[in-house]
């Protein structure tokens, strides 16, 4: 890897290394591009990104905002993994079966104690 005259890192083959922008940086770029104070082309050159990158950032922000705004206030529904769900379902069925057996035994004991057969 070498450093070019402009101070940006380049690989041995001369290609720029891939940069990963933080969510905060993406949001900053989005806000700059929306403000209209600086031409979009200048922002793209300054940040070293392409117009397709900016379009992707705008779409990500739109999807996130719509997802957040569409959620209703209050407690979130908790989801349980399928394996845990199946396990809990089997356990519930076993307990219901045991409760039914005990109800039958209780009915038999009541008949015996009252003396009616």
Secondary structure, 3 states (H helix, E strand, C coil): CEECCCCCEECCCCCECCCCCCHHHHHHHHHHHHHCCCCHHHHHHHHCCCHHHHHHHHHHHHHHHHHHHHCCCCCCCCCCCHHHHHHHHHHHHHHHHHHHHHHHHHHHHHHHHHCCC
